[in-house]
C-alpha cells in the first residue's frame, strides 16, 4: 500500500485523533505541551500535512489520557463502519 497523506484511511485517523483530543477538552497547544512538542506538530498531523508513526500515535494517545489500544480500536471500528 503506497503511503499517502490524503487516503481515506489517513483522513479517518485524523478524524479519530481530533475527536479524541476535543473529547478530552484539550486544545492543540495544551496537547503539544503534554507531548513536549511545538503546537505545529499537532496542527500538521491534524491538517493532514504530516503522518504520525506508531511511536507518536502511542505518545499522543497517552497525552490525551487514553490507552493506545483503545484509540486504535476506535480507529479500526470507524474504518469498518466507513467501509474502509
Phi, psi and omega in degrees: 000122179290145179283143181209141175281341186238036174278158177302324179293319179294320177298321179293321178298315178301316180300315180296317180293318178296314179300318180297317179297314181293322177296331177277001179060042179248140170277167175302318181296318179295318177296318179300319178299315179297331180270354187056043179229162175289156179302329181298333177300311180293315181301318184293319179284330178289329179274354180083019179272346176209156176265160172244145179269180185298318180298317178292321178302314179297316180297318179296313179303312181297320180295330177282338181102022182242159170281137180300323180295323178293319179293322177295319177299319177299315179299313182297320178295320178295320177296315180297317180296329180270004179072027181263000000 
